[in-house]
Amino acid sequence: MHVPTGPKRARFDVPEEGAEPPVGGETPVPGGTQESARTEDGALPTPPSTRIIVVANQKGGVGKTTTAVNLAAALAMGGLKVLVVDLDPQGNASTALGIEHESGIPGTYEVLIDGAAVADHAQLSEEAPNLWVLPSTIDLAAAEIELVSTVARESRLAKALRTYLKTHDIDYVFLDCPPSLGLLTLNGLVAAREILVPIQCEYYALEGVSQLVNTINLVKGELNDELQLSTVLLTMFDARTRLAAQVTDEVRAHFTEETLTTVIPRSVRISEAPSYGQTVLTYHPESIGAVCYLRAAEEIALRGASKEDL
């Protein structure tokens, strides 16, 4: 198991504002606690089959990429083998996982447009052992247009992943999508078996989610019968506001079974980490944000290990 050793490039003299770092005892996790999924040696349970999870929300600024990279790193630190596919032309997931992704570096674009093999361009991240990343570059911005005239344009990624998984033992695949419902996101929805929706604890939190659910239903009916909304994660929780609690209750009422117990707080450390090419788990592992993402990953792993159909 990979154990975070602390910030690589930054140290802090004071705890994070609004949340004391955990020091022994029970960790203060917003939204409650759940049983630990870890074994005695600290490893997380392996799912019965590869879980391919698309992280999507057409509403921007909800912590989508942040959630994808931190959950992926947390699961990899728990001894699991993880692949992150960056489908966003901005390449933020690649940045946060310390992967070079300047224009011309092969990655997702070559897989979608040229039919290249995922294995040829996936890079190993230094954030955790057994964490691979298929990077995105600005070249991917042209893929939306180029895919329009491509045969089987919606299933290009699904075909590439099927080929990759035949020869690579991977426990989790995370597909990080742009904040839109274009062909890049559609490729993610068709390739995935599950969808994880981050929802911020702010006003208009559920705005656009209904449209996303409608899109999921259309994809299920026409292109991917296996797709299911399995996980909802509440992000940017601010315990100082009554609104955050109200939004949390509203989301749990709409997605009772899907919503994780753990809630991700609004956190300066989470926001700072990508600028150092790191996840919050290695940038500042004692912060409440890092602790909560570790807890959320445990919860996801526990759910996956107990559901044979995922």
PyMOL commands that set and color helices and strands:
alter all, ss='L'
color gray80, all
select helices_A, chain A and resi 64-77+92-96+108-114+118-121+138-149+153-167+183-191+209-222+242-254+268-276+280-283+288-305
alter helices_A, ss='H'
color red, helices_A
select strands_A, chain A and resi 51-55+82-86+123-124+131-134+172-176+194-200+228-235
alter strands_A, ss='S'
color yellow, strands_A
deselect
rebuild
show_as cartoon
